[in-house]
Amino acid sequence: MEHLKKENNSEYRFIPLTDRANQIIEKARELNPNGEFIFERDGERLTARAVTYWLSKYCRDAGITYKSPHCTRRTTASRLSTKGMPLDKIRDMLGQVDEKTTLSYIYNPNTEQENLNIMNEALKKSDKRYIKN
């Protein structure tokens, strides 16, 4: 499609959807059952700018903090990384060619307590070797 980036070998990306994402898409289809696109206005797909505008408006109306689509990409990449998804899979989902770019998206989303819990769990086995009963 003409609006897709052609930086990598694949014209299309396969992005699996969570159960909740599928529910949201089904609801959107119910609201616009004859539309060519899931999110459209007057028969035309929404532009990135329009998506950003509507996302901002609906967050404001709901009284929740707005996060840009770019921020949500970073959060998604970071959470997937924290839960153990391989870097090459995250890179593919983001449509990036270079893993260095993907690494620049990833930050540590954990609280200090969550990091400490992970550290304690990871090092628990090695502690047993040094503790004599």
N, CA, C and O atoms as a printed pandas DataFrame, in Angstrom:
     atom_number atom_name residue_name chain_id  residue_number  x_coord  y_coord  z_coord
0              1         N          MET        A               1    0.846   -1.170    0.000
1              2        CA          MET        A               1    0.000    0.000    0.000
2              3         C          MET        A               1    0.890    1.231    0.000
3              4         O          MET        A               1    1.970    1.222    0.590
4              5         N          GLU        A               2    0.443    2.280   -0.653
5              6        CA          GLU        A               2    1.277    3.450   -0.846
6              7         C          GLU        A               2    1.622    4.186    0.448
7              8         O          GLU        A               2    2.590    4.945    0.467
8              9         N          HIS        A               3    0.873    3.992    1.518
9             10        CA          HIS        A               3    1.145    4.720    2.754
10            11         C          HIS        A               3    2.046    3.955    3.725
11            12         O          HIS        A               3    2.262    4.406    4.850
12            13         N          LEU        A               4    2.564    2.819    3.308
13            14        CA          LEU        A               4    3.453    2.044    4.173
14            15         C          LEU        A               4    4.902    2.382    3.887
15            16         O          LEU        A               4    5.275    2.633    2.741
16            17         N          LYS        A               5    5.723    2.386    4.939
17            18        CA          LYS        A               5    7.159    2.601    4.751
18            19         C          LYS        A               5    7.749    1.366    4.082
19            20         O          LYS        A               5    7.285    0.250    4.314
20            21         N          LYS        A               6    8.750    1.559    3.270
21            22        CA          LYS        A               6    9.380    0.447    2.561
22            23         C          LYS        A               6   10.838    0.279    3.004
23            24         O          LYS        A               6   11.693   -0.084    2.196
24            25         N          GLU        A               7   11.123    0.542    4.286
25            26        CA          GLU        A               7   12.499    0.476    4.771
26            27         C          GLU        A               7   13.021   -0.946    4.916
27            28         O          GLU        A               7   14.229   -1.175    4.855
28            29         N          ASN        A               8   12.121   -1.898    5.108
29            30        CA          ASN        A               8   12.587   -3.269    5.242
30            31         C          ASN        A               8   12.031   -4.114    4.102
31            32         O          ASN        A               8   11.321   -3.603    3.236
32            33         N          ASN        A               9   12.348   -5.392    4.100
33            34        CA          ASN        A               9   12.001   -6.261    2.984
34            35         C          ASN        A               9   10.509   -6.578    2.905
35            36         O          ASN        A               9   10.028   -7.028    1.864
36            37         N          SER        A              10    9.788   -6.354    3.970
37            38        CA          SER        A              10    8.388   -6.720    4.014
38            39         C          SER        A              10    7.496   -5.509    3.800
39            40         O          SER        A              10    7.660   -4.480    4.456
40            41         N          GLU        A              11    6.550   -5.638    2.875
41            42        CA          GLU        A              11    5.602   -4.542    2.656
42            43         C          GLU        A              11    4.602   -4.457    3.796
43            44         O          GLU        A              11    4.146   -3.370    4.151
44            45         N          TYR        A              12    4.263   -5.602    4.367
45            46        CA          TYR        A              12    3.256   -5.657    5.409
46            47         C          TYR        A              12    3.862   -6.241    6.682
47            48         O          TYR        A              12    4.759   -7.083    6.646
48            49         N          ARG        A              13    3.343   -5.768    7.795
49            50        CA          ARG        A              13    3.746   -6.332    9.085
50            51         C          ARG        A              13    2.595   -7.148    9.623
51            52         O          ARG        A              13    1.431   -6.771    9.490
52            53         N          PHE        A              14    2.929   -8.264   10.227
53            54        CA          PHE        A              14    1.926   -9.055   10.930
54            55         C          PHE        A              14    2.060   -8.722   12.403
55            56         O          PHE        A              14    3.098   -8.969   13.016
56            57         N          ILE        A              15    1.008   -8.161   12.962
57            58        CA          ILE        A              15    1.019   -7.795   14.370
58            59         C          ILE        A              15   -0.128   -8.529   15.049
59            60         O          ILE        A              15   -1.293   -8.196   14.834
60            61         N          PRO        A              16    0.196   -9.524   15.867
61            62        CA          PRO        A              16   -0.882  -10.230   16.565
62            63         C          PRO        A              16   -1.589   -9.279   17.528
63            64         O          PRO        A              16   -0.965   -8.391   18.107
64            65         N          LEU        A              17   -2.871   -9.472   17.687
65            66        CA          LEU        A              17   -3.651   -8.596   18.554
66            67         C          LEU        A              17   -4.029   -9.318   19.842
67            68         O          LEU        A              17   -4.301  -10.518   19.843
68            69         N          THR        A              18   -4.041   -8.578   20.916
69            70        CA          THR        A              18   -4.477   -9.136   22.189
70            71         C          THR        A              18   -5.987   -9.340   22.138
71            72         O          THR        A              18   -6.667   -8.814   21.257
72            73         N          ASP        A              19   -6.497  -10.104   23.088
73            74        CA          ASP        A              19   -7.942  -10.315   23.153
74            75         C          ASP        A              19   -8.671   -8.982   23.300
75            76         O          ASP        A              19   -9.702   -8.769   22.661
76            77         N          ARG        A              20   -8.150   -8.092   24.128
77            78        CA          ARG        A              20   -8.794   -6.785   24.347
78            79         C          ARG        A              20   -8.777   -5.945   23.068
79            80         O          ARG        A              20   -9.763   -5.277   22.757
80            81         N          ALA        A              21   -7.677   -5.973   22.332
81            82        CA          ALA        A              21   -7.609   -5.226   21.066
82            83         C          ALA        A              21   -8.650   -5.745   20.077
83            84         O          ALA        A              21   -9.291   -4.959   19.380
84            85         N          ASN        A              22   -8.818   -7.060   20.014
85            86        CA          ASN        A              22   -9.831   -7.639   19.129
86            87         C          ASN        A              22  -11.236   -7.200   19.534
87            88         O          ASN        A              22  -12.075   -6.945   18.670
88            89         N          GLN        A              23  -11.499   -7.109   20.835
89            90        CA          GLN        A              23  -12.811   -6.646   21.308
90            91         C          GLN        A              23  -13.064   -5.198   20.869
91            92         O          GLN        A              23  -14.166   -4.861   20.435
92            93         N          ILE        A              24  -12.046   -4.353   20.983
93            94        CA          ILE        A              24  -12.176   -2.950   20.594
94            95         C          ILE        A              24  -12.430   -2.838   19.093
95            96         O          ILE        A              24  -13.267   -2.044   18.663
96            97         N          ILE        A              25  -11.721   -3.619   18.303
97            98        CA          ILE        A              25  -11.906   -3.578   16.848
98            99         C          ILE        A              25  -13.299   -4.068   16.472
99           100         O          ILE        A              25  -13.933   -3.502   15.582
100          101         N          GLU        A              26  -13.776   -5.104   17.132
101          102        CA          GLU        A              26  -15.137   -5.581   16.862
102          103         C          GLU        A              26  -16.164   -4.505   17.190
103          104         O          GLU        A              26  -17.129   -4.324   16.447
104          105         N          LYS        A              27  -15.968   -3.793   18.291
105          106        CA          LYS        A              27  -16.874   -2.702   18.661
106          107         C          LYS        A              27  -16.831   -1.597   17.600
107          108         O          LYS        A              27  -17.872   -1.054   17.230
108          109         N          ALA        A              28  -15.642   -1.267   17.116
109          110        CA          ALA        A              28  -15.502   -0.251   16.070
110          111         C          ALA        A              28  -16.215   -0.694   14.793
111          112         O          ALA        A              28  -16.844    0.123   14.120
112          113         N          ARG        A              29  -16.124   -1.975   14.457
113          114        CA          ARG        A              29  -16.810   -2.488   13.263
114          115         C          ARG        A              29  -18.327   -2.417   13.418
115          116         O          ARG        A              29  -19.051   -2.146   12.460
116          117         N          GLU        A              30  -18.800   -2.670   14.659
117          118        CA          GLU        A              30  -20.240   -2.563   14.913
118          119         C          GLU        A              30  -20.720   -1.132   14.680
119          120         O          GLU        A              30  -21.823   -0.913   14.180
120          121         N          LEU        A              31  -19.888   -0.169   15.044
121          122        CA          LEU        A              31  -20.258    1.238   14.875
122          123         C          LEU        A              31  -20.192    1.680   13.421
123          124         O          LEU        A              31  -20.851    2.644   13.033
124          125         N          ASN        A              32  -19.389    0.971   12.605
125          126        CA          ASN        A              32  -19.225    1.326   11.198
126          127         C          ASN        A              32  -19.148    0.038   10.376
127          128         O          ASN        A              32  -18.097   -0.280    9.821
128          129         N          PRO        A              33  -20.268   -0.712   10.295
129          130        CA          PRO        A              33  -20.225   -2.048    9.686
130          131         C          PRO        A              33  -19.914   -2.074    8.189
131          132         O          PRO        A              33  -19.440   -3.091    7.683
132          133         N          ASN        A              34  -20.166   -0.999    7.483
133          134        CA          ASN        A              34  -19.948   -0.984    6.036
134          135         C          ASN        A              34  -18.676   -0.268    5.622
135          136         O          ASN        A              34  -18.418   -0.091    4.432
136          137         N          GLY        A              35  -17.886    0.142    6.592
137          138        CA          GLY        A              35  -16.673    0.896    6.281
138          139         C          GLY        A              35  -15.577    0.014    5.703
139          140         O          GLY        A              35  -15.438   -1.155    6.062
140          141         N          GLU        A              36  -14.813    0.596    4.811
141          142        CA          GLU        A              36  -13.661   -0.116    4.244
142          143         C          GLU        A              36  -12.532   -0.217    5.265
143          144         O          GLU        A              36  -11.801   -1.206    5.302
144          145         N          PHE        A              37  -12.399    0.824    6.097
145          146        CA          PHE        A              37  -11.358    0.880    7.113
146          147         C          PHE        A              37  -12.000    0.792    8.491
147          148         O          PHE        A              37  -13.156    1.177    8.669
148          149         N          ILE        A              38  -11.258    0.290    9.452
149          150        CA          ILE        A              38  -11.792    0.188   10.809
150          151         C          ILE        A              38  -12.026    1.578   11.378
151          152         O          ILE        A              38  -13.065    1.845   11.981
152          153         N          PHE        A              39  -11.055    2.459   11.183
153          154        CA          PHE        A              39  -11.162    3.827   11.681
154          155         C          PHE        A              39  -11.142    4.763   10.477
155          156         O          PHE        A              39  -10.109    4.962    9.837
156          157         N          GLU        A              40  -12.303    5.328   10.189
157          158        CA          GLU        A              40  -12.413    6.180    9.019
158          159         C          GLU        A              40  -13.388    7.321    9.293
159          160         O          GLU        A              40  -14.141    7.313   10.267
160          161         N          ARG        A              41  -13.344    8.290    8.401
161          162        CA          ARG        A              41  -14.284    9.412    8.459
162          163         C          ARG        A              41  -14.652    9.745    7.024
163          164         O          ARG        A              41  -13.776    9.964    6.186
164          165         N          ASP        A              42  -15.936    9.784    6.742
165          166        CA          ASP        A              42  -16.449   10.069    5.393
166          167         C          ASP        A              42  -15.851    9.129    4.349
167          168         O          ASP        A              42  -15.546    9.543    3.230
168          169         N          GLY        A              43  -15.685    7.857    4.726
169          170        CA          GLY        A              43  -15.184    6.854    3.790
170          171         C          GLY        A              43  -13.689    6.861    3.550
171          172         O          GLY        A              43  -13.194    6.072    2.745
172          173         N          GLU        A              44  -12.961    7.728    4.225
173          174        CA          GLU        A              44  -11.500    7.808    4.066
174          175         C          GLU        A              44  -10.831    7.362    5.367
175          176         O          GLU        A              44  -11.324    7.647    6.458
176          177         N          ARG        A              45   -9.713    6.667    5.239
177          178        CA          ARG        A              45   -8.994    6.250    6.442
178          179         C          ARG        A              45   -8.500    7.478    7.189
179          180         O          ARG        A              45   -8.188    8.504    6.585
180          181         N          LEU        A              46   -8.433    7.361    8.500
181          182        CA          LEU        A              46   -7.938    8.478    9.295
182          183         C          LEU        A              46   -6.437    8.638    9.098
183          184         O          LEU        A              46   -5.704    7.651    9.038
184          185         N          THR        A              47   -5.991    9.861    8.999
185          186        CA          THR        A              47   -4.557   10.129    8.912
186          187         C          THR        A              47   -3.948    9.982   10.303
187          188         O          THR        A              47   -4.666    9.948   11.302
188          189         N          ALA        A              48   -2.629    9.898   10.359
189          190        CA          ALA        A              48   -1.931    9.815   11.649
190          191         C          ALA        A              48   -2.253   11.042   12.499
191          192         O          ALA        A              48   -2.430   10.935   13.712
192          193         N          ARG        A              49   -2.325   12.186   11.866
193          194        CA          ARG        A              49   -2.655   13.425   12.595
194          195         C          ARG        A              49   -4.062   13.355   13.187
195          196         O          ARG        A              49   -4.284   13.788   14.318
196          197         N          ALA        A              50   -5.006   12.814   12.429
197          198        CA          ALA        A              50   -6.382   12.691   12.921
198          199         C          ALA        A              50   -6.456   11.710   14.090
199          200         O          ALA        A              50   -7.148   11.966   15.076
200          201         N          VAL        A              51   -5.748   10.593   13.982
201          202        CA          VAL        A              51   -5.734    9.622   15.082
202          203         C          VAL        A              51   -5.191   10.282   16.344
203          204         O          VAL        A              51   -5.747   10.103   17.428
204          205         N          THR        A              52   -4.117   11.037   16.210
205          206        CA          THR        A              52   -3.526   11.735   17.348
206          207         C          THR        A              52   -4.523   12.724   17.948
207          208         O          THR        A              52   -4.658   12.806   19.168
208          209         N          TYR        A              53   -5.217   13.471   17.096
209          210        CA          TYR        A              53   -6.201   14.438   17.564
210          211         C          TYR        A              53   -7.313   13.745   18.358
211          212         O          TYR        A              53   -7.630   14.152   19.476
212          213         N          TRP        A              54   -7.905   12.693   17.771
213          214        CA          TRP        A              54   -9.032   12.021   18.424
214          215         C          TRP        A              54   -8.585   11.318   19.697
215          216         O          TRP        A              54   -9.317   11.313   20.686
216          217         N          LEU        A              55   -7.416   10.733   19.689
217          218        CA          LEU        A              55   -6.899   10.087   20.894
218          219         C          LEU        A              55   -6.743   11.116   22.016
219          220         O          LEU        A              55   -7.123   10.859   23.158
220          221         N          SER        A              56   -6.190   12.266   21.687
221          222        CA          SER        A              56   -6.022   13.342   22.662
222          223         C          SER        A              56   -7.378   13.810   23.197
223          224         O          SER        A              56   -7.549   13.986   24.403
224          225         N          LYS        A              57   -8.325   14.006   22.303
225          226        CA          LYS        A              57   -9.657   14.473   22.696
226          227         C          LYS        A              57  -10.341   13.461   23.615
227          228         O          LYS        A              57  -10.889   13.838   24.650
228          229         N          TYR        A              58  -10.313   12.188   23.247
229          230        CA          TYR        A              58  -11.004   11.184   24.057
230          231         C          TYR        A              58  -10.326   10.970   25.401
231          232         O          TYR        A              58  -11.005   10.704   26.393
232          233         N          CYS        A              59   -9.025   11.080   25.455
233          234        CA          CYS        A              59   -8.331   11.000   26.752
234          235         C          CYS        A              59   -8.745   12.171   27.637
235          236         O          CYS        A              59   -9.035   11.994   28.820
236          237         N          ARG        A              60   -8.770   13.359   27.058
237          238        CA          ARG        A              60   -9.176   14.550   27.815
238          239         C          ARG        A              60  -10.611   14.399   28.312
239          240         O          ARG        A              60  -10.896   14.683   29.476
240          241         N          ASP        A              61  -11.518   13.954   27.435
241          242        CA          ASP        A              61  -12.920   13.773   27.811
242          243         C          ASP        A              61  -13.085   12.719   28.910
243          244         O          ASP        A              61  -13.976   12.827   29.753
244          245         N          ALA        A              62  -12.226   11.706   28.893
245          246        CA          ALA        A              62  -12.308   10.634   29.895
246          247         C          ALA        A              62  -11.565   10.993   31.177
247          248         O          ALA        A              62  -11.657   10.279   32.175
248          249         N          GLY        A              63  -10.823   12.109   31.147
249          250        CA          GLY        A              63  -10.086   12.530   32.335
250          251         C          GLY        A              63   -8.841   11.711   32.607
251          252         O          GLY        A              63   -8.404   11.594   33.752
252          253         N          ILE        A              64   -8.267   11.141   31.551
253          254        CA          ILE        A              64   -7.030   10.371   31.714
254          255         C          ILE        A              64   -5.882   11.061   30.985
255          256         O          ILE        A              64   -6.095   11.848   30.063
256          257         N          THR        A              65   -4.678   10.754   31.409
257          258        CA          THR        A              65   -3.496   11.373   30.828
258          259         C          THR        A              65   -3.319   10.922   29.379
259          260         O          THR        A              65   -3.372    9.728   29.081
260          261         N          TYR        A              66   -3.112   11.875   28.495
261          262        CA          TYR        A              66   -2.886   11.583   27.080
262          263         C          TYR        A              66   -1.439   11.135   26.871
263          264         O          TYR        A              66   -0.505   11.740   27.397
264          265         N          LYS        A              67   -1.276   10.087   26.110
265          266        CA          LYS        A              67    0.035    9.625   25.661
266          267         C          LYS        A              67   -0.019    9.541   24.138
267          268         O          LYS        A              67   -0.946    8.963   23.572
268          269         N          SER        A              68    0.969   10.116   23.493
269          270        CA          SER        A              68    0.998   10.120   22.028
270          271         C          SER        A              68    1.153    8.695   21.493
271          272         O          SER        A              68    1.598    7.808   22.221
272          273         N          PRO        A              69    0.790    8.470   20.228
273          274        CA          PRO        A              69    1.012    7.146   19.632
274          275         C          PRO        A              69    2.481    6.715   19.736
275          276         O          PRO        A              69    2.764    5.533   19.935
276          277         N          HIS        A              70    3.413    7.661   19.603
277          278        CA          HIS        A              70    4.832    7.317   19.735
278          279         C          HIS        A              70    5.140    6.829   21.156
279          280         O          HIS        A              70    5.866    5.852   21.340
280          281         N          CYS        A              71    4.588    7.510   22.143
281          282        CA          CYS        A              71    4.796    7.080   23.540
282          283         C          CYS        A              71    4.198    5.693   23.784
283          284         O          CYS        A              71    4.779    4.880   24.502
284          285         N          THR        A              72    3.039    5.428   23.185
285          286        CA          THR        A              72    2.440    4.111   23.382
286          287         C          THR        A              72    3.266    3.020   22.695
287          288         O          THR        A              72    3.314    1.889   23.178
288          289         N          ARG        A              73    3.915    3.348   21.574
289          290        CA          ARG        A              73    4.829    2.380   20.930
290          291         C          ARG        A              73    6.001    2.058   21.850
291          292         O          ARG        A              73    6.392    0.901   21.997
292          293         N          ARG        A              74    6.554    3.099   22.465
293          294        CA          ARG        A              74    7.679    2.900   23.392
294          295         C          ARG        A              74    7.251    2.082   24.606
295          296         O          ARG        A              74    7.966    1.179   25.040
296          297         N          THR        A              75    6.079    2.405   25.149
297          298        CA          THR        A              75    5.576    1.662   26.306
298          299         C          THR        A              75    5.336    0.209   25.945
299          300         O          THR        A              75    5.704   -0.687   26.705
300          301         N          THR        A              76    4.725   -0.037   24.797
301          302        CA          THR        A              76    4.471   -1.408   24.351
302          303         C          THR        A              76    5.780   -2.172   24.189
303          304         O          THR        A              76    5.911   -3.293   24.679
304          305         N          ALA        A              77    6.746   -1.571   23.505
305          306        CA          ALA        A              77    8.047   -2.230   23.307
306          307         C          ALA        A              77    8.705   -2.532   24.654
307          308         O          ALA        A              77    9.270   -3.610   24.842
308          309         N          SER        A              78    8.635   -1.606   25.569
309          310        CA          SER        A              78    9.269   -1.773   26.879
310          311         C          SER        A              78    8.596   -2.865   27.690
311          312         O          SER        A              78    9.273   -3.681   28.316
312          313         N          ARG        A              79    7.284   -2.888   27.685
313          314        CA          ARG        A              79    6.567   -3.921   28.445
314          315         C          ARG        A              79    6.792   -5.305   27.850
315          316         O          ARG        A              79    6.951   -6.280   28.584
316          317         N          LEU        A              80    6.806   -5.393   26.522
317          318        CA          LEU        A              80    7.076   -6.685   25.880
318          319         C          LEU        A              80    8.475   -7.169   26.222
319          320         O          LEU        A              80    8.681   -8.350   26.502
320          321         N          SER        A              81    9.434   -6.254   26.199
321          322        CA          SER        A              81   10.808   -6.609   26.545
322          323         C          SER        A              81   10.904   -7.084   27.994
323          324         O          SER        A              81   11.550   -8.092   28.281
324          325         N          THR        A              82   10.264   -6.358   28.896
325          326        CA          THR        A              82   10.299   -6.715   30.315
326          327         C          THR        A              82    9.702   -8.091   30.560
327          328         O          THR        A              82   10.157   -8.820   31.441
328          329         N          LYS        A              83    8.683   -8.449   29.784
329          330        CA          LYS        A              83    8.042   -9.755   29.956
330          331         C          LYS        A              83    8.756  -10.859   29.185
331          332         O          LYS        A              83    8.318  -12.010   29.206
332          333         N          GLY        A              84    9.852  -10.523   28.505
333          334        CA          GLY        A              84   10.680  -11.559   27.887
334          335         C          GLY        A              84   10.499  -11.784   26.407
335          336         O          GLY        A              84   11.052  -12.748   25.876
336          337         N          MET        A              85    9.752  -10.944   25.708
337          338        CA          MET        A              85    9.626  -11.125   24.262
338          339         C          MET        A              85   10.986  -10.858   23.616
339          340         O          MET        A              85   11.636   -9.865   23.943
340          341         N          PRO        A              86   11.423  -11.724   22.708
341          342        CA          PRO        A              86   12.721  -11.536   22.058
342          343         C          PRO        A              86   12.797  -10.213   21.289
343          344         O          PRO        A              86   11.817   -9.767   20.692
344          345         N          LEU        A              87   13.966   -9.606   21.317
345          346        CA          LEU        A              87   14.184   -8.309   20.694
346          347         C          LEU        A              87   13.855   -8.332   19.203
347          348         O          LEU        A              87   13.281   -7.371   18.689
348          349         N          ASP        A              88   14.206   -9.409   18.499
349          350        CA          ASP        A              88   13.934   -9.457   17.061
350          351         C          ASP        A              88   12.433   -9.464   16.778
351          352         O          ASP        A              88   12.003   -8.933   15.754
352          353         N          LYS        A              89   11.629  -10.054   17.664
353          354        CA          LYS        A              89   10.168  -10.059   17.484
354          355         C          LYS        A              89    9.603   -8.657   17.724
355          356         O          LYS        A              89    8.724   -8.208   16.989
356          357         N          ILE        A              90   10.108   -7.966   18.753
357          358        CA          ILE        A              90    9.671   -6.590   19.016
358          359         C          ILE        A              90   10.042   -5.710   17.827
359          360         O          ILE        A              90    9.232   -4.897   17.383
360          361         N          ARG        A              91   11.260   -5.864   17.309
361          362        CA          ARG        A              91   11.722   -5.086   16.149
362          363         C          ARG        A              91   10.793   -5.291   14.956
363          364         O          ARG        A              91   10.399   -4.328   14.298
364          365         N          ASP        A              92   10.446   -6.548   14.681
365          366        CA          ASP        A              92    9.539   -6.843   13.567
366          367         C          ASP        A              92    8.175   -6.189   13.769
367          368         O          ASP        A              92    7.615   -5.616   12.834
368          369         N          MET        A              93    7.639   -6.272   14.990
369          370        CA          MET        A              93    6.325   -5.692   15.260
370          371         C          MET        A              93    6.329   -4.176   15.089
371          372         O          MET        A              93    5.342   -3.595   14.640
372          373         N          LEU        A              94    7.444   -3.537   15.449
373          374        CA          LEU        A              94    7.541   -2.088   15.298
374          375         C          LEU        A              94    7.867   -1.686   13.861
375          376         O          LEU        A              94    7.810   -0.502   13.527
376          377         N          GLY        A              95    8.207   -2.651   13.010
377          378        CA          GLY        A              95    8.535   -2.354   11.627
378          379         C          GLY        A              95    9.899   -1.721   11.467
379          380         O          GLY        A              95   10.126   -0.943   10.541
380          381         N          GLN        A              96   10.805   -2.051   12.364
381          382        CA          GLN        A              96   12.141   -1.468   12.330
382          383         C          GLN        A              96   13.134   -2.459   11.737
383          384         O          GLN        A              96   12.973   -3.672   11.872
384          385         N          VAL        A              97   14.147   -1.939   11.087
385          386        CA          VAL        A              97   15.163   -2.759   10.450
386          387         C          VAL        A              97   16.310   -3.040   11.422
387          388         O          VAL        A              97   16.791   -4.169   11.516
388          389         N          ASP        A              98   16.732   -2.027   12.129
389          390        CA          ASP        A              98   17.917   -2.095   12.974
390          391         C          ASP        A              98   17.530   -2.309   14.436
391          392         O          ASP        A              98   16.718   -1.564   14.985
392          393         N          GLU        A              99   18.114   -3.326   15.058
393          394        CA          GLU        A              99   17.817   -3.593   16.473
394          395         C          GLU        A              99   18.274   -2.447   17.383
395          396         O          GLU        A              99   17.738   -2.277   18.477
396          397         N          LYS        A             100   19.248   -1.672   16.943
397          398        CA          LYS        A             100   19.681   -0.508   17.735
398          399         C          LYS        A             100   18.540    0.495   17.877
399          400         O          LYS        A             100   18.369    1.105   18.932
400          401         N          THR        A             101   17.762    0.661   16.812
401          402        CA          THR        A             101   16.608    1.550   16.876
402          403         C          THR        A             101   15.599    1.018   17.879
403          404         O          THR        A             101   15.055    1.776   18.683
404          405         N          THR        A             102   15.350   -0.284   17.833
405          406        CA          THR        A             102   14.406   -0.900   18.765
406          407         C          THR        A             102   14.892   -0.725   20.199
407          408         O          THR        A             102   14.101   -0.402   21.085
408          409         N          LEU        A             103   16.180   -0.936   20.434
409          410        CA          LEU        A             103   16.720   -0.765   21.784
410          411         C          LEU        A             103   16.537    0.666   22.280
411          412         O          LEU        A             103   16.355    0.890   23.476
412          413         N          SER        A             104   16.584    1.634   21.366
413          414        CA          SER        A             104   16.412    3.027   21.784
414          415         C          SER        A             104   14.971    3.310   22.216
415          416         O          SER        A             104   14.721    4.305   22.896
416          417         N          TYR        A             105   14.022    2.454   21.833
417          418        CA          TYR        A             105   12.629    2.604   22.237
418          419         C          TYR        A             105   12.385    2.028   23.629
419          420         O          TYR        A             105   11.447    2.435   24.314
420          421         N          ILE        A             106   13.215    1.094   24.044
421          422        CA          ILE        A             106   12.943    0.321   25.253
422          423         C          ILE        A             106   13.529    1.001   26.486
423          424         O          ILE        A             106   14.702    1.372   26.515
424          425         N          TYR        A             107   12.687    1.154   27.494
425          426        CA          TYR        A             107   13.115    1.668   28.792
426          427         C          TYR        A             107   12.602    0.713   29.864
427          428         O          TYR        A             107   11.815   -0.186   29.568
428          429         N          ASN        A             108   13.033    0.897   31.077
429          430        CA          ASN        A             108   12.614    0.042   32.177
430          431         C          ASN        A             108   11.320    0.603   32.772
431          432         O          ASN        A             108   11.341    1.641   33.434
432          433         N          PRO        A             109   10.186   -0.084   32.538
433          434        CA          PRO        A             109    8.912    0.437   33.046
434          435         C          PRO        A             109    8.605    0.026   34.485
435          436         O          PRO        A             109    7.575    0.414   35.035
436          437         N          ASN        A             110    9.490   -0.752   35.091
437          438        CA          ASN        A             110    9.245   -1.264   36.436
438          439         C          ASN        A             110    9.474   -0.209   37.509
439          440         O          ASN        A             110   10.254    0.728   37.338
440          441         N          THR        A             111    8.771   -0.392   38.617
441          442        CA          THR        A             111    9.059    0.409   39.803
442          443         C          THR        A             111   10.323   -0.154   40.443
443          444         O          THR        A             111   10.759   -1.253   40.101
444          445         N          GLU        A             112   10.904    0.589   41.362
445          446        CA          GLU        A             112   12.095    0.092   42.061
446          447         C          GLU        A             112   11.777   -1.199   42.811
447          448         O          GLU        A             112   12.609   -2.106   42.859
448          449         N          GLN        A             113   10.581   -1.293   43.396
449          450        CA          GLN        A             113   10.191   -2.508   44.121
450          451         C          GLN        A             113   10.077   -3.691   43.166
451          452         O          GLN        A             113   10.501   -4.797   43.499
452          453         N          GLU        A             114    9.509   -3.468   41.982
453          454        CA          GLU        A             114    9.413   -4.546   40.994
454          455         C          GLU        A             114   10.795   -5.003   40.559
455          456         O          GLU        A             114   11.026   -6.202   40.406
456          457         N          ASN        A             115   11.723   -4.064   40.357
457          458        CA          ASN        A             115   13.099   -4.432   40.007
458          459         C          ASN        A             115   13.741   -5.244   41.123
459          460         O          ASN        A             115   14.426   -6.232   40.856
460          461         N          LEU        A             116   13.526   -4.837   42.370
461          462        CA          LEU        A             116   14.078   -5.563   43.516
462          463         C          LEU        A             116   13.482   -6.964   43.597
463          464         O          LEU        A             116   14.203   -7.922   43.875
464          465         N          ASN        A             117   12.180   -7.100   43.359
465          466        CA          ASN        A             117   11.544   -8.423   43.374
466          467         C          ASN        A             117   12.136   -9.332   42.303
467          468         O          ASN        A             117   12.383  -10.511   42.555
468          469         N          ILE        A             118   12.362   -8.791   41.114
469          470        CA          ILE        A             118   12.972   -9.563   40.025
470          471         C          ILE        A             118   14.374   -9.996   40.420
471          472         O          ILE        A             118   14.752  -11.151   40.223
472          473         N          MET        A             119   15.145   -9.068   40.979
473          474        CA          MET        A             119   16.509   -9.378   41.391
474          475         C          MET        A             119   16.509  -10.462   42.465
475          476         O          MET        A             119   17.286  -11.413   42.375
476          477         N          ASN        A             120   15.655  -10.338   43.473
477          478        CA          ASN        A             120   15.573  -11.344   44.535
478          479         C          ASN        A             120   15.211  -12.712   43.975
479          480         O          ASN        A             120   15.807  -13.718   44.361
480          481         N          GLU        A             121   14.244  -12.758   43.073
481          482        CA          GLU        A             121   13.821  -14.028   42.490
482          483         C          GLU        A             121   14.928  -14.642   41.632
483          484         O          GLU        A             121   15.176  -15.846   41.697
484          485         N          ALA        A             122   15.587  -13.813   40.834
485          486        CA          ALA        A             122   16.643  -14.306   39.946
486          487         C          ALA        A             122   17.846  -14.828   40.720
487          488         O          ALA        A             122   18.492  -15.785   40.292
488          489         N          LEU        A             123   18.149  -14.211   41.849
489          490        CA          LEU        A             123   19.349  -14.584   42.602
490          491         C          LEU        A             123   19.060  -15.546   43.750
491          492         O          LEU        A             123   19.981  -15.947   44.462
492          493         N          LYS        A             124   17.823  -15.913   43.935
493          494        CA          LYS        A             124   17.437  -16.809   45.026
494          495         C          LYS        A             124   18.170  -18.147   44.961
495          496         O          LYS        A             124   18.630  -18.652   45.985
496          497         N          LYS        A             125   18.279  -18.714   43.782
497          498        CA          LYS        A             125   18.922  -20.023   43.627
498          499         C          LYS        A             125   20.397  -19.964   43.994
499          500         O          LYS        A             125   20.921  -20.888   44.617
500          501         N          SER        A             126   21.070  -18.884   43.611
501          502        CA          SER        A             126   22.500  -18.796   43.920
502          503         C          SER        A             126   22.723  -18.591   45.403
503          504         O          SER        A             126   23.780  -18.972   45.907
504          505         N          ASP        A             127   21.777  -18.004   46.132
505          506        CA          ASP        A             127   21.908  -17.811   47.574
506          507         C          ASP        A             127   21.965  -19.143   48.307
507          508         O          ASP        A             127   22.649  -19.247   49.325
508          509         N          LYS        A             128   21.270  -20.159   47.820
509          510        CA          LYS        A             128   21.177  -21.454   48.490
510          511         C          LYS        A             128   22.545  -22.138   48.590
511          512         O          LYS        A             128   22.804  -22.893   49.528
512          513         N          ARG        A             129   23.403  -21.870   47.628
513          514        CA          ARG        A             129   24.735  -22.500   47.648
514          515         C          ARG        A             129   25.584  -21.975   48.795
515          516         O          ARG        A             129   26.465  -22.678   49.290
516          517         N          TYR        A             130   25.324  -20.758   49.215
517          518        CA          TYR        A             130   26.173  -20.116   50.207
518          519         C          TYR        A             130   25.598  -20.165   51.625
519          520         O          TYR        A             130   26.298  -19.877   52.596
520          521         N          ILE        A             131   24.330  -20.528   51.734
521          522        CA          ILE        A             131   23.711  -20.572   53.050
522          523         C          ILE        A             131   23.727  -22.002   53.546
523          524         O          ILE        A             131   23.172  -22.895   52.906
524          525         N          LYS        A             132   24.354  -22.217   54.671
525          526        CA          LYS        A             132   24.423  -23.559   55.244
526          527         C          LYS        A             132   23.460  -23.613   56.415
527          528         O          LYS        A             132   23.433  -22.723   57.265
528          529         N          ASN        A             133   22.680  -24.664   56.440
529          530        CA          ASN        A             133   21.721  -24.829   57.534
530          531         C          ASN        A             133   22.355  -25.457   58.736
531          532         O          ASN        A             133   21.687  -25.668   59.748
